């Protein structure tokens, strides 16, 4: 349950705490929450401005920038990176604003591909016809060096500043790499969509497991795993959902995997699992409605009964949740138990 000022006032009205304590506690929580990302107007402005600046030097880069040449792009990237580092230090140490500091630090990391691209062009190591703008729109094994350099820069920046938003460009780069590795490992001539989907699935699963490991290691610290979970689940679920099968058994297994994702999301308090798991389950039910039981009059009634049954299971679970959850958590390793308790 999210704590609000109204909830604290209600507690004071019911005599659980005094009105003064409610006011002091709310002031304390607001001050502590300033450095925690949330859906407040100030933070929306932070991220909106940061993503516009990051997009300007990545997704929205125009072809006109190619006129600067390799050395021009390289030194422009270095100048922007220097400004990003200065702003990071200013926000973090001068103004004590970790959220803007994380955004400007991520901006610095995002400049790495442009710097490496410019250096390669300047040294004559880049093929004709390939431009930097395509880095974010085309799958190509030639981006691998740029991606490795970005991961290295991200690791150094994380070590130096320990800001959770720095994981965002690292996670995006890992996602890009999952797509670009296929032609690199198997050759462009042998690359098929089936192979790409398999690589996406397994790479996404590895990133998700990495996110879980990071989540356990940092369970008492800031949330460093969010972005890894997000792009890991996108890669895994995307590869899984794009696979075609004429077997109803395989489609049912797909439903079970999505239901497991929903359960994992509820256990770890990670909505990304529940969202994509819910989409997958809805897709399977749509398949049943439009393909398997398209002429059946009973299917909507049966589905309604199943839905009501699930609601009833929720009622039963709510009644025994505390006892059952306590017994189940005692079976888990201590780090896993602490992670679940910390996230709930």
C-alpha positions as CSV (number, residue, x, y, z in Angstrom):
1,X,0.0,0.0,0.0
2,X,1.3,3.4,-0.9
3,X,1.6,5.8,2.0
4,X,-0.1,9.2,1.4
5,X,-0.7,12.3,3.5
6,X,-4.4,11.4,3.6
7,X,-3.6,7.9,5.0
8,X,-1.5,9.4,7.8
9,X,-4.3,11.9,8.6
10,X,-6.7,9.0,8.7
11,X,-4.5,7.2,11.2
12,X,-4.3,10.3,13.3
13,X,-8.1,10.6,13.3
14,X,-8.4,7.0,14.5
15,X,-6.0,7.7,17.4
16,X,-3.2,5.5,16.1
17,X,-0.8,8.5,16.0
18,X,-1.1,12.2,16.9
19,X,-1.7,14.9,14.4
20,X,1.7,16.3,15.0
21,X,3.3,12.9,14.4
22,X,1.4,12.5,11.2
23,X,2.7,15.9,9.9
24,X,6.3,15.2,11.0
25,X,6.2,11.7,9.5
26,X,4.8,13.0,6.2
27,X,7.5,15.7,6.0
28,X,10.2,13.0,6.7
29,X,8.8,10.7,4.0
30,X,8.6,13.5,1.4
31,X,12.2,14.5,2.0
32,X,13.3,10.9,1.8
33,X,11.2,10.5,-1.4
34,X,12.8,13.4,-3.3
35,X,15.7,11.1,-4.4
36,X,13.5,8.1,-5.3
37,X,12.1,8.1,-8.8
38,X,8.3,8.5,-8.8
39,X,5.4,9.8,-10.8
40,X,5.6,13.3,-9.6
41,X,5.7,16.4,-11.8
42,X,9.3,17.3,-10.9
43,X,10.6,13.9,-11.8
44,X,8.5,13.8,-15.0
45,X,10.3,17.0,-16.1
46,X,13.7,15.5,-15.2
47,X,13.2,12.4,-17.3
48,X,11.4,14.1,-20.1
49,X,14.2,16.6,-20.5
50,X,16.9,13.9,-20.1
51,X,15.3,11.6,-22.6
52,X,15.0,14.5,-25.1
53,X,18.7,15.3,-24.7
54,X,19.6,11.6,-25.0
55,X,17.4,11.1,-28.0
56,X,18.9,14.1,-29.7
57,X,22.3,12.4,-29.7
58,X,21.1,8.9,-30.5
59,X,17.6,8.1,-31.9
60,X,17.0,11.5,-33.5
61,X,20.4,12.1,-35.0
62,X,20.1,13.5,-38.5
63,X,22.1,12.6,-41.6
64,X,23.4,16.2,-41.6
65,X,25.8,15.3,-38.9
66,X,27.8,13.1,-41.3
67,X,29.1,16.3,-42.8
68,X,31.3,16.8,-39.7
69,X,33.3,13.8,-40.8
70,X,34.9,11.2,-38.5
71,X,37.1,13.5,-36.4
72,X,34.4,16.1,-36.2
73,X,31.9,13.5,-34.7
74,X,34.6,12.1,-32.4
75,X,35.5,15.5,-30.9
76,X,31.9,16.6,-30.7
77,X,31.1,13.4,-28.7
78,X,34.0,14.1,-26.4
79,X,32.9,17.7,-25.8
80,X,29.4,16.7,-25.1
81,X,30.7,13.9,-22.8
82,X,32.8,16.4,-20.9
83,X,29.8,18.6,-20.4
84,X,27.8,15.6,-19.2
85,X,30.4,14.7,-16.7
86,X,30.6,18.2,-15.4
87,X,26.8,18.3,-15.0
88,X,26.9,15.0,-13.2
89,X,29.4,16.2,-10.7
90,X,27.5,19.4,-10.3
91,X,24.2,17.8,-9.7
92,X,25.6,15.0,-7.5
93,X,28.1,16.8,-5.3
94,X,27.1,20.5,-5.7
95,X,23.3,20.4,-5.6
96,X,22.7,16.9,-4.1
97,X,20.3,16.0,-6.9
98,X,20.9,12.3,-7.7
99,X,18.1,11.9,-10.2
100,X,19.3,14.6,-12.6
101,X,22.9,13.4,-12.0
102,X,21.9,9.9,-13.1
103,X,20.3,11.3,-16.3
104,X,23.3,13.4,-17.3
105,X,25.6,10.4,-16.5
106,X,23.5,8.2,-18.8
107,X,23.7,10.9,-21.4
108,X,27.5,10.7,-21.2
109,X,27.4,6.9,-21.7
110,X,25.0,7.2,-24.7
111,X,27.7,9.3,-26.5
112,X,30.1,6.4,-26.6
113,X,28.8,4.8,-29.8
114,X,29.1,8.1,-31.7
115,X,32.6,8.6,-30.5
116,X,33.7,5.1,-31.5
117,X,31.9,5.5,-34.9
118,X,33.6,8.8,-35.5
119,X,37.0,7.4,-34.6
120,X,36.5,4.4,-37.0
121,X,35.4,6.7,-39.8
122,X,38.4,8.9,-39.3
123,X,40.8,6.0,-39.3
124,X,39.2,4.5,-42.4
125,X,37.9,1.4,-40.6
126,X,34.2,1.9,-41.6
127,X,32.5,0.6,-44.8
128,X,30.9,3.0,-47.3
129,X,27.2,3.4,-47.1
130,X,26.8,2.8,-43.4
131,X,25.9,5.9,-41.3
132,X,25.7,6.4,-37.5
133,X,21.9,7.0,-37.6
134,X,21.4,3.4,-38.6
135,X,22.9,2.2,-35.3
136,X,19.4,2.5,-33.7
137,X,17.4,1.3,-36.6
138,X,19.3,-1.5,-38.4
139,X,20.6,-4.9,-37.2
140,X,24.3,-5.2,-38.2
141,X,27.2,-7.1,-36.7
142,X,29.5,-4.0,-37.4
143,X,27.9,-2.3,-34.4
144,X,29.5,-4.8,-32.0
145,X,32.6,-2.8,-31.2
146,X,30.5,0.3,-30.5
147,X,28.3,-1.8,-28.2
148,X,31.3,-3.3,-26.3
149,X,32.7,0.2,-25.8
150,X,29.4,1.4,-24.5
151,X,29.2,-1.5,-22.0
152,X,32.7,-0.7,-20.8
153,X,31.9,3.0,-20.4
154,X,28.7,2.2,-18.6
155,X,30.6,-0.2,-16.2
156,X,33.2,2.5,-15.4
157,X,30.4,5.2,-14.8
158,X,28.5,2.8,-12.6
159,X,31.6,2.1,-10.6
160,X,32.3,5.8,-10.3
161,X,28.8,7.1,-9.5
162,X,26.6,4.2,-8.5
163,X,23.5,5.8,-9.9
164,X,20.7,3.4,-10.9
165,X,19.7,5.2,-14.1
166,X,23.1,4.4,-15.5
167,X,21.9,0.8,-16.0
168,X,19.5,2.1,-18.6
169,X,22.0,2.6,-21.5
170,X,23.7,-0.6,-20.4
171,X,20.5,-2.6,-20.6
172,X,19.6,-1.0,-24.0
173,X,23.0,-1.8,-25.3
174,X,22.7,-5.5,-24.2
175,X,19.3,-5.6,-26.0
176,X,20.9,-4.2,-29.2
177,X,23.7,-6.7,-28.8
178,X,21.3,-9.6,-28.6
179,X,20.1,-8.7,-32.1
180,X,23.4,-7.8,-33.6
181,X,25.2,-11.0,-32.3
182,X,23.1,-13.3,-34.6
183,X,24.7,-12.2,-37.9
184,X,28.1,-11.8,-36.2
185,X,28.1,-15.4,-34.9
186,X,26.3,-17.2,-37.8
187,X,27.0,-14.9,-40.7
188,X,24.5,-12.7,-42.5
189,X,23.8,-15.3,-45.2
190,X,22.8,-18.0,-42.7
191,X,20.7,-15.7,-40.5
192,X,17.0,-16.5,-40.4
193,X,14.1,-15.0,-38.5
194,X,13.8,-18.3,-36.6
195,X,17.4,-18.0,-35.5
196,X,17.0,-14.3,-34.5
197,X,14.0,-15.2,-32.4
198,X,15.9,-18.0,-30.6
199,X,18.8,-15.7,-29.9
200,X,16.5,-13.0,-28.6
201,X,14.7,-15.5,-26.3
202,X,17.9,-17.0,-24.8
203,X,19.7,-13.7,-24.5
204,X,16.6,-12.1,-22.9
205,X,16.5,-15.0,-20.4
206,X,20.2,-14.5,-19.5
207,X,19.7,-10.7,-19.0
208,X,16.7,-11.5,-16.8
209,X,18.7,-13.9,-14.7
210,X,21.5,-11.2,-14.5
211,X,18.8,-8.8,-13.3
212,X,17.7,-11.2,-10.6
213,X,21.3,-11.7,-9.5
214,X,21.8,-7.9,-9.3
215,X,18.4,-7.6,-7.5
216,X,19.6,-10.1,-4.8
217,X,23.0,-8.4,-4.5
218,X,21.5,-4.9,-4.1
219,X,18.4,-5.8,-2.1
220,X,19.3,-3.4,0.7
221,X,20.5,-0.6,-1.7
222,X,19.1,1.3,-4.7
223,X,17.1,-0.4,-7.5
224,X,19.8,-1.3,-10.0
225,X,17.9,-4.2,-11.6
226,X,14.8,-2.3,-13.0
227,X,16.2,-1.6,-16.5
228,X,17.8,-5.0,-16.8
229,X,14.5,-6.7,-16.0
230,X,12.7,-4.4,-18.5
231,X,14.9,-5.1,-21.5
232,X,15.6,-8.7,-20.5
233,X,11.8,-9.5,-20.3
234,X,11.2,-7.6,-23.6
235,X,13.8,-9.6,-25.4
236,X,12.7,-13.0,-23.9
237,X,9.0,-12.4,-24.3
238,X,9.4,-10.9,-27.8
239,X,11.4,-13.9,-29.0
240,X,9.0,-16.3,-27.4
241,X,5.8,-14.6,-28.7
242,X,7.1,-14.3,-32.3
243,X,7.7,-18.1,-32.5
244,X,5.1,-19.8,-34.7
245,X,3.7,-23.2,-33.9
246,X,0.8,-25.3,-35.2
247,X,0.8,-27.4,-32.1
248,X,-1.8,-26.7,-29.5
249,X,0.4,-28.3,-26.8
250,X,3.1,-25.7,-27.6
251,X,0.6,-22.9,-27.5
252,X,-0.6,-24.2,-24.1
253,X,3.0,-24.3,-22.9
254,X,3.3,-20.6,-24.0
255,X,0.3,-19.8,-21.8
256,X,1.9,-21.6,-18.9
257,X,5.1,-19.7,-19.3
258,X,3.2,-16.4,-19.3
259,X,1.3,-17.5,-16.2
260,X,4.6,-18.2,-14.5
261,X,5.8,-14.8,-15.5
262,X,2.8,-13.3,-13.7
263,X,3.5,-15.3,-10.6
264,X,7.2,-14.2,-10.7
265,X,6.1,-10.6,-11.1
266,X,3.8,-10.9,-8.1
267,X,6.5,-12.6,-6.0
268,X,9.3,-10.1,-6.8
269,X,7.0,-7.0,-7.1
270,X,8.2,-6.5,-10.6
271,X,5.3,-5.3,-12.8
272,X,7.2,-5.9,-16.1
273,X,6.7,-9.7,-15.7
274,X,3.0,-9.3,-14.9
275,X,2.4,-6.9,-17.8
276,X,4.0,-9.0,-20.5
277,X,2.7,-12.2,-18.9
278,X,-0.8,-10.8,-19.0
279,X,-0.4,-9.8,-22.6
280,X,0.7,-13.3,-23.5
281,X,-2.1,-14.9,-21.6
282,X,-4.6,-12.6,-23.3
283,X,-3.1,-13.5,-26.7
284,X,-3.6,-17.2,-26.0
285,X,-7.2,-16.7,-24.9
286,X,-7.7,-14.7,-28.1
287,X,-6.3,-17.7,-30.1
288,X,-8.8,-20.0,-28.4
289,X,-11.7,-17.6,-29.1
290,X,-10.9,-16.8,-32.8
291,X,-9.3,-20.1,-33.9
292,X,-10.1,-23.1,-31.7
293,X,-13.6,-22.3,-30.4
294,X,-14.7,-19.8,-33.0
295,X,-18.0,-21.5,-33.6
296,X,-18.6,-22.5,-30.0
297,X,-21.5,-20.9,-28.0
298,X,-20.2,-22.3,-24.7
299,X,-16.7,-20.8,-24.8
300,X,-17.6,-17.3,-23.5
301,X,-19.7,-18.9,-20.6
302,X,-16.8,-21.3,-19.7
303,X,-14.3,-18.5,-19.9
304,X,-16.5,-16.4,-17.6
305,X,-16.7,-19.2,-15.1
306,X,-12.9,-19.6,-15.2
307,X,-12.5,-15.8,-14.6
308,X,-14.9,-16.0,-11.6
309,X,-13.0,-19.0,-10.3
310,X,-9.7,-17.1,-10.5
311,X,-11.4,-14.3,-8.5
312,X,-12.5,-16.8,-5.9
313,X,-9.0,-18.2,-5.6
314,X,-7.8,-14.6,-5.0
315,X,-10.3,-14.3,-2.1
316,X,-9.1,-17.6,-0.6
317,X,-5.5,-16.5,-1.0
318,X,-6.2,-13.1,0.7
319,X,-7.7,-14.9,3.7
320,X,-4.7,-17.1,4.2
321,X,-2.0,-15.0,2.5
322,X,0.0,-14.1,5.7
323,X,0.2,-17.7,7.0
324,X,0.8,-19.3,3.6
325,X,3.4,-16.7,2.5
326,X,5.2,-17.0,5.8
327,X,5.5,-20.8,5.3
328,X,6.6,-20.5,1.7
329,X,9.2,-17.9,2.4
330,X,10.8,-20.0,5.2
331,X,11.6,-22.6,2.4
332,X,13.6,-20.0,0.5
333,X,17.3,-19.1,0.9
334,X,17.9,-16.1,3.2
335,X,19.0,-13.6,0.4
336,X,15.9,-14.5,-1.6
337,X,13.6,-14.1,1.5
338,X,15.1,-10.7,2.3
339,X,14.7,-9.6,-1.3
340,X,11.0,-10.4,-1.3
341,X,10.4,-8.8,2.1
342,X,12.3,-5.7,0.9
343,X,10.3,-5.3,-2.3
344,X,6.8,-5.9,-0.7
